[in-house]
């Protein structure tokens, strides 16, 4: 169960994040999940804004944090975090990537679930 959901401020991402909060609370009535809106995840935000946000937030992020954003940003974020530094991931809308964030610049991909498998 996530402890925090960080979402882009764009309407569609925020609607998805709010839906996830509701579903988490249905599963666990005592859930105290936090929803945070972050402009660094927006479509118009440059990659540097995301990397700066992640560096500044890294020590404060709970162990289980969901990030809701957009394409092509998500592909770039994953590429950056998985050390390829390029957009090599073709993330489809509605996909789920589960990774362990080892540092603000490095992650380990644990699972990737495309929407057709959900």
Phi and psi restraints in degrees (value plus and minus 20) as a CYANA .aco file:
   2 UNK   PHI     -89.8   -49.8
   2 UNK   PSI     129.6   169.6
   3 UNK   PHI    -115.7   -75.7
   3 UNK   PSI     -43.0    -3.0
   4 UNK   PHI    -170.0  -130.0
   4 UNK   PSI     123.0   163.0
   5 UNK   PHI    -141.2  -101.2
   5 UNK   PSI     105.8   145.8
   6 UNK   PHI    -130.8   -90.8
   6 UNK   PSI     105.1   145.1
   7 UNK   PHI    -146.7  -106.7
   7 UNK   PSI     130.6   170.6
   8 UNK   PHI     -80.3   -40.3
   8 UNK   PSI     136.5   176.5
   9 UNK   PHI    -104.7   -64.7
   9 UNK   PSI     -23.5    16.5
  10 UNK   PHI     -91.2   -51.2
  10 UNK   PSI     126.4   166.4
  11 UNK   PHI     -73.1   -33.1
  11 UNK   PSI     -71.9   -31.9
  12 UNK   PHI     -83.1   -43.1
  12 UNK   PSI     -62.6   -22.6
  13 UNK   PHI     -84.9   -44.9
  13 UNK   PSI     -62.3   -22.3
  14 UNK   PHI     -85.3   -45.3
  14 UNK   PSI     -58.1   -18.1
  15 UNK   PHI     -82.2   -42.2
  15 UNK   PSI     -61.8   -21.8
  16 UNK   PHI     -82.9   -42.9
  16 UNK   PSI     -65.8   -25.8
  17 UNK   PHI     -81.8   -41.8
  17 UNK   PSI     -63.2   -23.2
  18 UNK   PHI     -84.2   -44.2
  18 UNK   PSI     -58.7   -18.7
  19 UNK   PHI     -82.8   -42.8
  19 UNK   PSI     -62.3   -22.3
  20 UNK   PHI     -83.6   -43.6
  20 UNK   PSI     -58.5   -18.5
  21 UNK   PHI     -81.9   -41.9
  21 UNK   PSI     -66.3   -26.3
  22 UNK   PHI     -80.8   -40.8
  22 UNK   PSI     -63.4   -23.4
  23 UNK   PHI     -86.1   -46.1
  23 UNK   PSI     -59.9   -19.9
  24 UNK   PHI     -82.9   -42.9
  24 UNK   PSI     -59.7   -19.7
  25 UNK   PHI     -90.8   -50.8
  25 UNK   PSI     -49.6    -9.6
  26 UNK   PHI     -87.3   -47.3
  26 UNK   PSI     -60.2   -20.2
  27 UNK   PHI     -91.4   -51.4
  27 UNK   PSI     -53.9   -13.9
  28 UNK   PHI    -159.7  -119.7
  28 UNK   PSI      79.2   119.2
  29 UNK   PHI     -78.5   -38.5
  29 UNK   PSI     -46.2    -6.2
  30 UNK   PHI    -108.9   -68.9
  30 UNK   PSI     -16.5    23.5
  31 UNK   PHI     -79.3   -39.3
  31 UNK   PSI     110.0   150.0
  32 UNK   PHI    -134.7   -94.7
  32 UNK   PSI      29.6    69.6
  33 UNK   PHI     -89.0   -49.0
  33 UNK   PSI     116.8   156.8
  34 UNK   PHI    -123.7   -83.7
  34 UNK   PSI     114.6   154.6
  35 UNK   PHI    -129.3   -89.3
  35 UNK   PSI     103.6   143.6
  36 UNK   PHI    -142.7  -102.7
  36 UNK   PSI     113.5   153.5
  37 UNK   PHI    -116.9   -76.9
  37 UNK   PSI     108.8   148.8
  38 UNK   PHI    -150.3  -110.3
  38 UNK   PSI      97.8   137.8
  39 UNK   PHI     -85.6   -45.6
  39 UNK   PSI     -42.0    -2.0
  40 UNK   PHI     -84.8   -44.8
  40 UNK   PSI     -33.7     6.3
  41 UNK   PHI    -118.0   -78.0
  41 UNK   PSI     -19.2    20.8
  42 UNK   PHI     -91.8   -51.8
  42 UNK   PSI     139.8   179.8
  43 UNK   PHI     -78.6   -38.6
  43 UNK   PSI     -57.0   -17.0
  44 UNK   PHI    -105.6   -65.6
  44 UNK   PSI     -25.6    14.4
  45 UNK   PHI     -94.8   -54.8
  45 UNK   PSI     111.0   151.0
  46 UNK   PHI     -91.2   -51.2
  46 UNK   PSI     138.9   178.9
  47 UNK   PHI     -75.0   -35.0
  47 UNK   PSI     -57.4   -17.4
  48 UNK   PHI     -80.4   -40.4
  48 UNK   PSI     -55.0   -15.0
  49 UNK   PHI     -84.5   -44.5
  49 UNK   PSI     -60.8   -20.8
  50 UNK   PHI     -83.8   -43.8
  50 UNK   PSI     -68.5   -28.5
  51 UNK   PHI     -84.9   -44.9
  51 UNK   PSI     -57.4   -17.4
  52 UNK   PHI     -83.8   -43.8
  52 UNK   PSI     -65.2   -25.2
  53 UNK   PHI     -80.0   -40.0
  53 UNK   PSI     -66.1   -26.1
  54 UNK   PHI     -84.5   -44.5
  54 UNK   PSI     -60.8   -20.8
  55 UNK   PHI     -82.7   -42.7
  55 UNK   PSI     -64.3   -24.3
  56 UNK   PHI     -90.4   -50.4
  56 UNK   PSI     -51.4   -11.4
  57 UNK   PHI    -114.4   -74.4
  57 UNK   PSI     -33.3     6.7
  58 UNK   PHI     -68.9   -28.9
  58 UNK   PSI     -70.2   -30.2
  59 UNK   PHI     -91.4   -51.4
  59 UNK   PSI     -36.9     3.1
  60 UNK   PHI    -119.4   -79.4
  60 UNK   PSI     -30.5     9.5
  61 UNK   PHI     -93.1   -53.1
  61 UNK   PSI     112.6   152.6
  62 UNK   PHI     -84.3   -44.3
  62 UNK   PSI     144.2   184.2
  63 UNK   PHI     -76.6   -36.6
  63 UNK   PSI     -56.8   -16.8
  64 UNK   PHI    -137.5   -97.5
  64 UNK   PSI      84.5   124.5
  65 UNK   PHI    -147.0  -107.0
  65 UNK   PSI     111.2   151.2
  66 UNK   PHI    -118.6   -78.6
  66 UNK   PSI     119.6   159.6
  67 UNK   PHI    -137.7   -97.7
  67 UNK   PSI     106.3   146.3
  68 UNK   PHI    -135.7   -95.7
  68 UNK   PSI      98.3   138.3
  69 UNK   PHI    -166.2  -126.2
  69 UNK   PSI    -172.9  -132.9
  70 UNK   PHI    -151.1  -111.1
  70 UNK   PSI     145.1   185.1
  71 UNK   PHI    -110.9   -70.9
  71 UNK   PSI     122.5   162.5
  72 UNK   PHI    -108.2   -68.2
  72 UNK   PSI     -15.4    24.6
  73 UNK   PHI     -77.3   -37.3
  73 UNK   PSI     -67.2   -27.2
  74 UNK   PHI     -79.1   -39.1
  74 UNK   PSI     -62.3   -22.3
  75 UNK   PHI     -80.0   -40.0
  75 UNK   PSI     -61.5   -21.5
  76 UNK   PHI     -87.0   -47.0
  76 UNK   PSI     -62.7   -22.7
  77 UNK   PHI     -80.6   -40.6
  77 UNK   PSI     -67.4   -27.4
  78 UNK   PHI     -82.4   -42.4
  78 UNK   PSI     -63.4   -23.4
  79 UNK   PHI     -78.1   -38.1
  79 UNK   PSI     -64.8   -24.8
  80 UNK   PHI     -82.9   -42.9
  80 UNK   PSI     -69.2   -29.2
  81 UNK   PHI     -90.3   -50.3
  81 UNK   PSI     -48.7    -8.7
  82 UNK   PHI    -111.8   -71.8
  82 UNK   PSI      -3.2    36.8
  83 UNK   PHI      50.7    90.7
  83 UNK   PSI      -8.6    31.4
  84 UNK   PHI    -104.8   -64.8
  84 UNK   PSI     -41.5    -1.5
  85 UNK   PHI      40.1    80.1
  85 UNK   PSI     -11.1    28.9
  86 UNK   PHI    -151.4  -111.4
  86 UNK   PSI     147.5   187.5
  87 UNK   PHI    -106.0   -66.0
  87 UNK   PSI      55.7    95.7
  88 UNK   PHI    -114.8   -74.8
  88 UNK   PSI     -28.3    11.7
  89 UNK   PHI    -117.2   -77.2
  89 UNK   PSI     111.5   151.5
  90 UNK   PHI    -122.9   -82.9
  90 UNK   PSI      66.5   106.5
  91 UNK   PHI    -106.2   -66.2
  91 UNK   PSI     101.7   141.7
  92 UNK   PHI    -103.7   -63.7
  92 UNK   PSI     128.9   168.9
  93 UNK   PHI     -72.9   -32.9
  93 UNK   PSI     110.0   150.0
  94 UNK   PHI      69.7   109.7
  94 UNK   PSI     -15.1    24.9
  95 UNK   PHI     -96.6   -56.6
  95 UNK   PSI     141.9   181.9
  96 UNK   PHI    -146.2  -106.2
  96 UNK   PSI     103.1   143.1
  97 UNK   PHI    -133.7   -93.7
  97 UNK   PSI     107.7   147.7
  98 UNK   PHI    -133.8   -93.8
  98 UNK   PSI     100.8   140.8
  99 UNK   PHI    -161.9  -121.9
  99 UNK   PSI     138.4   178.4
 100 UNK   PHI    -121.4   -81.4
 100 UNK   PSI     101.2   141.2
 101 UNK   PHI    -106.0   -66.0
 101 UNK   PSI      90.0   130.0
 102 UNK   PHI    -108.5   -68.5
 102 UNK   PSI     -47.0    -7.0
 103 UNK   PHI    -179.7  -139.7
 103 UNK   PSI     153.8   193.8
 104 UNK   PHI     -84.6   -44.6
 104 UNK   PSI     -30.2     9.8
 105 UNK   PHI    -143.5  -103.5
 105 UNK   PSI     -12.7    27.3
 106 UNK   PHI    -167.4  -127.4
 106 UNK   PSI     113.4   153.4
 107 UNK   PHI    -158.9  -118.9
 107 UNK   PSI     140.5   180.5
 108 UNK   PHI    -136.0   -96.0
 108 UNK   PSI     103.0   143.0
 109 UNK   PHI     -96.5   -56.5
 109 UNK   PSI     101.3   141.3
 110 UNK   PHI    -114.5   -74.5
 110 UNK   PSI     -56.9   -16.9
 111 UNK   PHI    -182.6  -142.6
 111 UNK   PSI     131.1   171.1
 112 UNK   PHI    -156.0  -116.0
 112 UNK   PSI     103.2   143.2
 113 UNK   PHI    -141.2  -101.2
 113 UNK   PSI      92.9   132.9
 114 UNK   PHI     -93.7   -53.7
 114 UNK   PSI     138.3   178.3
 115 UNK   PHI     -78.3   -38.3
 115 UNK   PSI     -50.9   -10.9
 116 UNK   PHI     -87.9   -47.9
 116 UNK   PSI     -34.1     5.9
 117 UNK   PHI    -119.5   -79.5
 117 UNK   PSI     -19.9    20.1
